[in-house]
Amino acid sequence: MQKVIWFTTGAFLQGLSMAVFLFPHAIPSGGVAGIAILNNYFFQIPLALTLWIINFGLLLLAVKKLGKQTALWTIYCVAVTSVTVDWLSSLIQSPVNNMLFDVIYGALIFGTGVGILFRFGASSGGMDILALILAKWMGKKPGVILFWINSIVLLLTALTVGFEIILFALMCQWIVTRIIDYVRTAQFQKKTKQYM
C-alpha cells in the first residue's frame, strides 16, 4: 500500500509538471517526445504511434532486464502520469509564468516525481527505463545517464523545433537529473526528542 501511495505521488508530480509548466511552452519533457518529433518531421510517422512503439519496446526490455514487478509498476506510473496530463491540460490553456520560471518550477517538480519513482523501484516510462537499465549495468547514477540520453535526443530535435526551446529543455533536463539523484539517494533520518 505504501508503494502505491509513493508511485501515485511521483507519477502525479511528473504529470503536473508537464501539463502545467512544460507543455504550455512546448518544452519537450524527455527523449521519447523528441524522437517522436523527429520521426514525424523526417518520416511523417504519427507522434502517438512513435510514442506507443518506443514505450512498448522499452517496457518489454524492462521486463527482461529489470523484472516483471518493475515493469508492472512502470505501466501503473505511465497510466497515472497520462491521466494527470490529460486532466490538467484541459484546465491549463496558457503558460502560468514566463518560460524561465515555468521551466525551473517544472524541472523541480518533474525531478522530484521521477526521483520518487526511481527510489521505490519503478520508472515513468520512456527513456527512464533505458536509464535504469544502463545504471544497473554500468553502476552509475540513473539521473546522469538520463540527462545524456535526453540531451542527445533534444539536440537532434533542435533541428525541427528551434534552439531557444531546446536550450530551455536542456536546462530543464540538467535541473531534473540533479533532483532525481538527490531524491533517489537522500538519507532521511527521524529526529528524536531529548528529554532531560
CYANA upper distance limits for C-alpha pairs under 8 A (distance plus 0.5 A):
  1 MET  CA      5 ILE  CA      7.00
  2 GLN  CA      6 TRP  CA      6.84
  3 LYS  CA      7 PHE  CA      6.39
  3 LYS  CA    120 PHE  CA      7.50
  4 VAL  CA      8 THR  CA      6.39
  5 ILE  CA      9 THR  CA      6.57
  6 TRP  CA     10 GLY  CA      6.56
  6 TRP  CA    116 ILE  CA      7.33
  6 TRP  CA    117 LEU  CA      7.87
  6 TRP  CA    120 PHE  CA      8.07
  7 PHE  CA     11 ALA  CA      6.48
  7 PHE  CA     73 TRP  CA      8.32
  7 PHE  CA     77 CYS  CA      6.88
  7 PHE  CA    116 ILE  CA      7.68
  7 PHE  CA    117 LEU  CA      6.29
  7 PHE  CA    120 PHE  CA      8.11
  7 PHE  CA    122 ALA  CA      8.17
  8 THR  CA     12 PHE  CA      6.40
  8 THR  CA     77 CYS  CA      7.25
  8 THR  CA     80 VAL  CA      7.14
  9 THR  CA     13 LEU  CA      6.62
  9 THR  CA    113 GLY  CA      7.53
 10 GLY  CA     14 GLN  CA      6.79
 10 GLY  CA     77 CYS  CA      8.47
 10 GLY  CA    112 THR  CA      7.63
 10 GLY  CA    113 GLY  CA      4.29
 10 GLY  CA    114 VAL  CA      6.52
 10 GLY  CA    115 GLY  CA      8.07
 10 GLY  CA    116 ILE  CA      5.87
 10 GLY  CA    117 LEU  CA      6.18
 11 ALA  CA     15 GLY  CA      6.76
 11 ALA  CA     77 CYS  CA      5.78
 11 ALA  CA     78 VAL  CA      7.65
 11 ALA  CA     80 VAL  CA      6.30
 11 ALA  CA     81 THR  CA      5.46
 11 ALA  CA    113 GLY  CA      6.49
 11 ALA  CA    114 VAL  CA      7.70
 11 ALA  CA    117 LEU  CA      7.84
 11 ALA  CA    124 SER  CA      7.27
 12 PHE  CA     16 LEU  CA      6.49
 12 PHE  CA     80 VAL  CA      6.80
 12 PHE  CA     81 THR  CA      6.06
 12 PHE  CA     84 THR  CA      6.59
 12 PHE  CA    113 GLY  CA      7.80
 13 LEU  CA     17 SER  CA      6.65
 13 LEU  CA     81 THR  CA      8.48
 13 LEU  CA    109 ILE  CA      6.51
 13 LEU  CA    110 PHE  CA      6.69
 13 LEU  CA    112 THR  CA      7.87
 13 LEU  CA    113 GLY  CA      5.43
 14 GLN  CA     18 MET  CA      6.92
 14 GLN  CA     81 THR  CA      6.85
 14 GLN  CA    109 ILE  CA      7.23
 14 GLN  CA    110 PHE  CA      5.11
 14 GLN  CA    111 GLY  CA      8.14
 14 GLN  CA    112 THR  CA      8.41
 14 GLN  CA    113 GLY  CA      5.60
 14 GLN  CA    114 VAL  CA      7.08
 15 GLY  CA     19 ALA  CA      6.55
 15 GLY  CA     80 VAL  CA      8.32
 15 GLY  CA     81 THR  CA      5.07
 15 GLY  CA     82 SER  CA      7.25
 15 GLY  CA     83 VAL  CA      8.45
 15 GLY  CA     84 THR  CA      5.69
 15 GLY  CA     85 VAL  CA      5.45
 15 GLY  CA    110 PHE  CA      8.30
 16 LEU  CA     20 VAL  CA      6.28
 16 LEU  CA     21 PHE  CA      8.20
 16 LEU  CA     84 THR  CA      7.04
 16 LEU  CA     85 VAL  CA      7.08
 16 LEU  CA     88 LEU  CA      7.62
 16 LEU  CA    109 ILE  CA      8.29
 16 LEU  CA    110 PHE  CA      8.37
 17 SER  CA     21 PHE  CA      5.83
 17 SER  CA     22 LEU  CA      6.89
 17 SER  CA    105 TYR  CA      8.11
 17 SER  CA    106 GLY  CA      5.06
 17 SER  CA    107 ALA  CA      7.68
 17 SER  CA    109 ILE  CA      6.22
 17 SER  CA    110 PHE  CA      5.90
 18 MET  CA     22 LEU  CA      5.28
 18 MET  CA     23 PHE  CA      5.98
 18 MET  CA     29 SER  CA      7.25
 18 MET  CA     85 VAL  CA      7.38
 18 MET  CA    106 GLY  CA      7.30
 18 MET  CA    110 PHE  CA      7.94
 19 ALA  CA     23 PHE  CA      6.02
 19 ALA  CA     24 PRO  CA      7.53
 19 ALA  CA     84 THR  CA      8.35
 19 ALA  CA     85 VAL  CA      5.63
 19 ALA  CA     86 ASP  CA      8.35
 19 ALA  CA     88 LEU  CA      6.36
 19 ALA  CA     89 SER  CA      5.80
 19 ALA  CA     92 ILE  CA      7.84
 20 VAL  CA     24 PRO  CA      7.28
 20 VAL  CA     88 LEU  CA      7.43
 20 VAL  CA     89 SER  CA      7.64
 20 VAL  CA     92 ILE  CA      6.77
 20 VAL  CA     95 PRO  CA      7.76
 20 VAL  CA     96 VAL  CA      7.67
 20 VAL  CA    106 GLY  CA      8.21
 21 PHE  CA     25 HIS  CA      7.91
 21 PHE  CA     95 PRO  CA      7.24
 21 PHE  CA     96 VAL  CA      7.33
 21 PHE  CA    102 ASP  CA      5.40
 21 PHE  CA    103 VAL  CA      6.91
 21 PHE  CA    105 TYR  CA      7.46
 21 PHE  CA    106 GLY  CA      5.51
 22 LEU  CA     26 ALA  CA      6.94
 22 LEU  CA     27 ILE  CA      5.59
 22 LEU  CA     28 PRO  CA      7.74
 22 LEU  CA     29 SER  CA      7.55
 22 LEU  CA    102 ASP  CA      7.22
 22 LEU  CA    103 VAL  CA      6.69
 22 LEU  CA    106 GLY  CA      6.54
 23 PHE  CA     27 ILE  CA      6.02
 23 PHE  CA     28 PRO  CA      7.57
 23 PHE  CA     29 SER  CA      8.39
 24 PRO  CA     92 ILE  CA      8.40
 24 PRO  CA     93 GLN  CA      7.67
 24 PRO  CA     94 SER  CA      6.26
 24 PRO  CA     95 PRO  CA      5.64
 25 HIS  CA     95 PRO  CA      6.99
 25 HIS  CA     99 MET  CA      7.12
 26 ALA  CA    165 ILE  CA      7.83
 27 ILE  CA    165 ILE  CA      6.59
 27 ILE  CA    166 ILE  CA      7.89
 27 ILE  CA    168 PHE  CA      7.67
 27 ILE  CA    169 ALA  CA      6.18
 28 PRO  CA     33 ALA  CA      6.62
 28 PRO  CA     34 GLY  CA      7.05
 28 PRO  CA    154 LEU  CA      8.30
 28 PRO  CA    166 ILE  CA      8.49
 28 PRO  CA    169 ALA  CA      6.76
 29 SER  CA     33 ALA  CA      7.41
 29 SER  CA    169 ALA  CA      7.74
 29 SER  CA    173 GLN  CA      8.48
 30 GLY  CA     34 GLY  CA      7.10
 30 GLY  CA    126 GLY  CA      8.45
 30 GLY  CA    127 MET  CA      7.81
 30 GLY  CA    150 ASN  CA      6.03
 30 GLY  CA    154 LEU  CA      8.01
 30 GLY  CA    173 GLN  CA      8.24
 31 GLY  CA     35 ILE  CA      6.64
 31 GLY  CA    126 GLY  CA      7.96
 31 GLY  CA    127 MET  CA      6.68
 31 GLY  CA    149 ILE  CA      7.34
 31 GLY  CA    150 ASN  CA      4.92
 31 GLY  CA    151 SER  CA      8.04
 31 GLY  CA    153 VAL  CA      5.87
 31 GLY  CA    154 LEU  CA      6.91
 32 VAL  CA     36 ALA  CA      6.67
 32 VAL  CA     51 LEU  CA      7.02
 32 VAL  CA     54 ILE  CA      7.69
 32 VAL  CA    126 GLY  CA      6.21
 32 VAL  CA    127 MET  CA      6.89
 33 ALA  CA     37 ILE  CA      6.80
 33 ALA  CA     51 LEU  CA      7.56
 34 GLY  CA     38 LEU  CA      6.79
 34 GLY  CA    153 VAL  CA      6.44
 34 GLY  CA    154 LEU  CA      6.29
 34 GLY  CA    156 LEU  CA      8.45
 34 GLY  CA    157 THR  CA      6.13
 35 ILE  CA     39 ASN  CA      6.58
 35 ILE  CA     50 THR  CA      8.19
 35 ILE  CA    153 VAL  CA      7.10
 35 ILE  CA    157 THR  CA      7.94
 36 ALA  CA     40 ASN  CA      6.61
 36 ALA  CA     45 ILE  CA      8.50
 36 ALA  CA     46 PRO  CA      8.27
 36 ALA  CA     47 LEU  CA      5.60
 36 ALA  CA     48 ALA  CA      8.23
 36 ALA  CA     50 THR  CA      5.82
 36 ALA  CA     51 LEU  CA      6.68
 37 ILE  CA     41 TYR  CA      6.60
 37 ILE  CA     47 LEU  CA      7.07
 37 ILE  CA    157 THR  CA      7.49
 37 ILE  CA    160 THR  CA      8.34
 38 LEU  CA     42 PHE  CA      6.54
 38 LEU  CA     43 PHE  CA      8.50
 38 LEU  CA    156 LEU  CA      8.33
 38 LEU  CA    157 THR  CA      6.64
 38 LEU  CA    160 THR  CA      7.77
 39 ASN  CA     43 PHE  CA      5.84
 39 ASN  CA     44 GLN  CA      6.94
 39 ASN  CA     45 ILE  CA      6.15
 39 ASN  CA     46 PRO  CA      8.36
 39 ASN  CA     47 LEU  CA      8.13
 39 ASN  CA     50 THR  CA      7.85
 40 ASN  CA     44 GLN  CA      4.72
 40 ASN  CA     45 ILE  CA      5.10
 40 ASN  CA     46 PRO  CA      6.29
 40 ASN  CA     47 LEU  CA      6.63
 41 TYR  CA     45 ILE  CA      8.37
 41 TYR  CA    160 THR  CA      7.69
 45 ILE  CA     49 LEU  CA      7.57
 45 ILE  CA     50 THR  CA      7.46
 46 PRO  CA     50 THR  CA      7.04
 47 LEU  CA     51 LEU  CA      6.75
 48 ALA  CA     52 TRP  CA      6.56
 49 LEU  CA     53 ILE  CA      6.58
 50 THR  CA     54 ILE  CA      6.56
 51 LEU  CA     55 ASN  CA      6.54
 52 TRP  CA     56 PHE  CA      6.38
 53 ILE  CA     57 GLY  CA      6.54
 54 ILE  CA     58 LEU  CA      6.57
 54 ILE  CA    126 GLY  CA      7.56
 55 ASN  CA     59 LEU  CA      6.50
 55 ASN  CA    125 GLY  CA      6.87
 55 ASN  CA    126 GLY  CA      5.88
 56 PHE  CA     60 LEU  CA      6.82
 57 GLY  CA     61 LEU  CA      6.82
 58 LEU  CA     62 ALA  CA      6.52
 58 LEU  CA    125 GLY  CA      8.17
 58 LEU  CA    126 GLY  CA      7.36
 58 LEU  CA    127 MET  CA      8.44
 58 LEU  CA    129 ILE  CA      6.94
 58 LEU  CA    130 LEU  CA      7.53
 59 LEU  CA     63 VAL  CA      6.78
 59 LEU  CA     71 ALA  CA      6.57
 59 LEU  CA     74 THR  CA      8.37
 59 LEU  CA     75 ILE  CA      8.41
 59 LEU  CA    125 GLY  CA      7.95
 59 LEU  CA    129 ILE  CA      7.92
 60 LEU  CA     64 LYS  CA      7.04
 60 LEU  CA     71 ALA  CA      8.39
 61 LEU  CA     65 LYS  CA      6.48
 61 LEU  CA     66 LEU  CA      8.37
 62 ALA  CA     66 LEU  CA      5.50
 62 ALA  CA     67 GLY  CA      6.97
 62 ALA  CA     68 LYS  CA      8.10
 62 ALA  CA     70 THR  CA      7.67
 62 ALA  CA     71 ALA  CA      6.08
 62 ALA  CA    129 ILE  CA      6.94
 62 ALA  CA    133 ILE  CA      7.96
 63 VAL  CA     67 GLY  CA      5.15
 63 VAL  CA     68 LYS  CA      5.28
 63 VAL  CA     69 GLN  CA      8.34
 63 VAL  CA     70 THR  CA      7.72
 63 VAL  CA     71 ALA  CA      5.82
 64 LYS  CA     68 LYS  CA      8.06
 65 LYS  CA    133 ILE  CA      7.12
 66 LEU  CA     70 THR  CA      6.64
 66 LEU  CA     71 ALA  CA      7.77
 66 LEU  CA    133 ILE  CA      7.32
 67 GLY  CA     71 ALA  CA      6.99
 68 LYS  CA     72 LEU  CA      6.59
 69 GLN  CA     73 TRP  CA      6.69
 70 THR  CA     74 THR  CA      6.52
 70 THR  CA    121 GLY  CA      6.74
 70 THR  CA    122 ALA  CA      5.70
 70 THR  CA    123 SER  CA      8.07
 71 ALA  CA     75 ILE  CA      6.77
 71 ALA  CA    122 ALA  CA      7.87
 72 LEU  CA     76 TYR  CA      6.86
 73 TRP  CA     77 CYS  CA      6.64
 73 TRP  CA    122 ALA  CA      6.17
 73 TRP  CA    123 SER  CA      8.06
 74 THR  CA     78 VAL  CA      6.53
 74 THR  CA    122 ALA  CA      5.85
 74 THR  CA    123 SER  CA      5.60
 74 THR  CA    124 SER  CA      6.31
 74 THR  CA    125 GLY  CA      6.61
 75 ILE  CA     79 ALA  CA      6.71
 75 ILE  CA    125 GLY  CA      7.96
 76 TYR  CA     80 VAL  CA      6.82
 77 CYS  CA     81 THR  CA      6.59
 77 CYS  CA    122 ALA  CA      8.28
 77 CYS  CA    123 SER  CA      7.62
 77 CYS  CA    124 SER  CA      6.12
 77 CYS  CA    125 GLY  CA      8.21
 78 VAL  CA     82 SER  CA      6.54
 78 VAL  CA    124 SER  CA      5.99
 78 VAL  CA    125 GLY  CA      6.45
 79 ALA  CA     83 VAL  CA      6.67
 80 VAL  CA     84 THR  CA      6.62
 81 THR  CA     85 VAL  CA      6.62
 81 THR  CA    124 SER  CA      8.24
 82 SER  CA     86 ASP  CA      6.64
 83 VAL  CA     87 TRP  CA      6.55
 84 THR  CA     88 LEU  CA      6.50
 85 VAL  CA     89 SER  CA      6.20
 86 ASP  CA     90 SER  CA      7.00
 87 TRP  CA     91 LEU  CA      7.48
 88 LEU  CA     92 ILE  CA      6.53
 89 SER  CA     93 GLN  CA      7.31
 95 PRO  CA     99 MET  CA      8.29
 95 PRO  CA    102 ASP  CA      8.20
 96 VAL  CA    102 ASP  CA      7.44
 97 ASN  CA    101 PHE  CA      6.70
 97 ASN  CA    102 ASP  CA      6.27
 98 ASN  CA    102 ASP  CA      6.75
 99 MET  CA    103 VAL  CA      6.47
100 LEU  CA    104 ILE  CA      6.82
100 LEU  CA    168 PHE  CA      8.03
101 PHE  CA    105 TYR  CA      6.61
102 ASP  CA    106 GLY  CA      6.20
103 VAL  CA    107 ALA  CA      6.34
103 VAL  CA    168 PHE  CA      7.43
103 VAL  CA    169 ALA  CA      8.34
103 VAL  CA    171 MET  CA      8.43
103 VAL  CA    172 CYS  CA      6.44
104 ILE  CA    108 LEU  CA      6.70
104 ILE  CA    172 CYS  CA      7.19
104 ILE  CA    175 ILE  CA      8.10
105 TYR  CA    109 ILE  CA      6.75
106 GLY  CA    110 PHE  CA      6.33
106 GLY  CA    172 CYS  CA      8.19
107 ALA  CA    111 GLY  CA      6.29
107 ALA  CA    172 CYS  CA      5.68
107 ALA  CA    173 GLN  CA      7.64
107 ALA  CA    175 ILE  CA      6.41
107 ALA  CA    176 VAL  CA      5.58
108 LEU  CA    112 THR  CA      6.66
108 LEU  CA    175 ILE  CA      7.34
108 LEU  CA    176 VAL  CA      6.74
108 LEU  CA    179 ILE  CA      7.19
109 ILE  CA    113 GLY  CA      6.70
110 PHE  CA    114 VAL  CA      6.71
110 PHE  CA    176 VAL  CA      6.98
111 GLY  CA    115 GLY  CA      6.27
111 GLY  CA    175 ILE  CA      7.93
111 GLY  CA    176 VAL  CA      4.74
111 GLY  CA    177 THR  CA      6.99
111 GLY  CA    178 ARG  CA      8.11
111 GLY  CA    179 ILE  CA      5.48
111 GLY  CA    180 ILE  CA      5.38
112 THR  CA    116 ILE  CA      6.67
112 THR  CA    176 VAL  CA      8.29
112 THR  CA    179 ILE  CA      6.53
112 THR  CA    180 ILE  CA      6.56
112 THR  CA    183 VAL  CA      6.91
113 GLY  CA    117 LEU  CA      6.99
113 GLY  CA    180 ILE  CA      8.49
114 VAL  CA    118 PHE  CA      6.64
114 VAL  CA    123 SER  CA      7.50
114 VAL  CA    124 SER  CA      7.11
114 VAL  CA    180 ILE  CA      6.68
115 GLY  CA    119 ARG  CA      6.45
115 GLY  CA    179 ILE  CA      7.40
115 GLY  CA    180 ILE  CA      4.53
115 GLY  CA    181 ASP  CA      7.10
115 GLY  CA    182 TYR  CA      8.04
115 GLY  CA    183 VAL  CA      5.56
115 GLY  CA    184 ARG  CA      5.54
116 ILE  CA    120 PHE  CA      6.84
116 ILE  CA    180 ILE  CA      8.24
116 ILE  CA    183 VAL  CA      6.94
116 ILE  CA    184 ARG  CA      6.90
117 LEU  CA    121 GLY  CA      6.73
117 LEU  CA    122 ALA  CA      5.54
117 LEU  CA    123 SER  CA      6.01
117 LEU  CA    124 SER  CA      7.54
118 PHE  CA    122 ALA  CA      5.91
118 PHE  CA    123 SER  CA      6.34
118 PHE  CA    180 ILE  CA      8.33
118 PHE  CA    184 ARG  CA      6.61
119 ARG  CA    183 VAL  CA      7.71
119 ARG  CA    184 ARG  CA      4.96
119 ARG  CA    185 THR  CA      7.72
123 SER  CA    128 ASP  CA      6.37
123 SER  CA    129 ILE  CA      6.54
123 SER  CA    132 LEU  CA      8.33
124 SER  CA    128 ASP  CA      6.78
124 SER  CA    129 ILE  CA      8.05
125 GLY  CA    129 ILE  CA      6.28
126 GLY  CA    130 LEU  CA      8.01
127 MET  CA    131 ALA  CA      6.63
127 MET  CA    146 LEU  CA      7.34
127 MET  CA    149 ILE  CA      7.91
127 MET  CA    150 ASN  CA      7.98
128 ASP  CA    132 LEU  CA      6.66
128 ASP  CA    142 PRO  CA      8.48
128 ASP  CA    146 LEU  CA      6.94
129 ILE  CA    133 ILE  CA      6.78
130 LEU  CA    134 LEU  CA      6.60
130 LEU  CA    146 LEU  CA      8.47
131 ALA  CA    135 ALA  CA      6.38
131 ALA  CA    142 PRO  CA      5.76
131 ALA  CA    143 GLY  CA      7.94
131 ALA  CA    145 ILE  CA      6.07
131 ALA  CA    146 LEU  CA      5.67
131 ALA  CA    149 ILE  CA      8.35
132 LEU  CA    136 LYS  CA      6.61
132 LEU  CA    142 PRO  CA      6.03
133 ILE  CA    137 TRP  CA      6.71
134 LEU  CA    138 MET  CA      6.29
134 LEU  CA    139 GLY  CA      8.41
134 LEU  CA    140 LYS  CA      8.30
134 LEU  CA    142 PRO  CA      8.03
134 LEU  CA    145 ILE  CA      7.97
135 ALA  CA    139 GLY  CA      5.78
135 ALA  CA    140 LYS  CA      5.26
135 ALA  CA    141 LYS  CA      6.30
135 ALA  CA    142 PRO  CA      5.56
135 ALA  CA    145 ILE  CA      7.52
136 LYS  CA    140 LYS  CA      7.65
140 LYS  CA    144 VAL  CA      8.24
140 LYS  CA    145 ILE  CA      8.01
141 LYS  CA    145 ILE  CA      7.21
141 LYS  CA    181 ASP  CA      7.34
142 PRO  CA    146 LEU  CA      6.49
142 PRO  CA    181 ASP  CA      7.83
143 GLY  CA    147 PHE  CA      6.69
143 GLY  CA    176 VAL  CA      8.33
143 GLY  CA    177 THR  CA      4.96
143 GLY  CA    178 ARG  CA      7.37
143 GLY  CA    180 ILE  CA      6.24
143 GLY  CA    181 ASP  CA      6.00
144 VAL  CA    148 TRP  CA      7.04
144 VAL  CA    177 THR  CA      6.53
144 VAL  CA    178 ARG  CA      8.37
144 VAL  CA    181 ASP  CA      8.42
145 ILE  CA    149 ILE  CA      6.78
146 LEU  CA    150 ASN  CA      6.50
146 LEU  CA    177 THR  CA      7.64
147 PHE  CA    151 SER  CA      6.32
147 PHE  CA    173 GLN  CA      6.40
147 PHE  CA    174 TRP  CA      6.99
147 PHE  CA    177 THR  CA      6.58
148 TRP  CA    152 ILE  CA      6.67
149 ILE  CA    153 VAL  CA      7.03
150 ASN  CA    154 LEU  CA      6.39
150 ASN  CA    173 GLN  CA      7.94
151 SER  CA    155 LEU  CA      6.48
151 SER  CA    170 LEU  CA      6.72
151 SER  CA    173 GLN  CA      7.93
152 ILE  CA    156 LEU  CA      6.93
153 VAL  CA    157 THR  CA      6.69
154 LEU  CA    158 ALA  CA      6.81
154 LEU  CA    166 ILE  CA      6.82
154 LEU  CA    169 ALA  CA      7.89
154 LEU  CA    170 LEU  CA      7.84
155 LEU  CA    159 LEU  CA      8.09
155 LEU  CA    166 ILE  CA      7.26
157 THR  CA    161 VAL  CA      6.68
157 THR  CA    162 GLY  CA      8.44
157 THR  CA    166 ILE  CA      8.11
158 ALA  CA    162 GLY  CA      5.41
158 ALA  CA    163 PHE  CA      5.79
158 ALA  CA    165 ILE  CA      8.27
158 ALA  CA    166 ILE  CA      6.26
159 LEU  CA    163 PHE  CA      8.21
161 VAL  CA    165 ILE  CA      7.55
161 VAL  CA    166 ILE  CA      8.04
162 GLY  CA    166 ILE  CA      7.08
163 PHE  CA    167 LEU  CA      6.49
164 GLU  CA    168 PHE  CA      7.00
165 ILE  CA    169 ALA  CA      6.62
166 ILE  CA    170 LEU  CA      6.51
167 LEU  CA    171 MET  CA      6.71
168 PHE  CA    172 CYS  CA      6.57
169 ALA  CA    173 GLN  CA      6.66
170 LEU  CA    174 TRP  CA      6.64
171 MET  CA    175 ILE  CA      6.86
172 CYS  CA    176 VAL  CA      6.51
173 GLN  CA    177 THR  CA      6.57
174 TRP  CA    178 ARG  CA      7.04
175 ILE  CA    179 ILE  CA      6.85
176 VAL  CA    180 ILE  CA      6.53
177 THR  CA    181 ASP  CA      6.71
178 ARG  CA    182 TYR  CA      6.73
179 ILE  CA    183 VAL  CA      6.53
180 ILE  CA    184 ARG  CA      6.40
181 ASP  CA    185 THR  CA      6.61
182 TYR  CA    186 ALA  CA      6.02
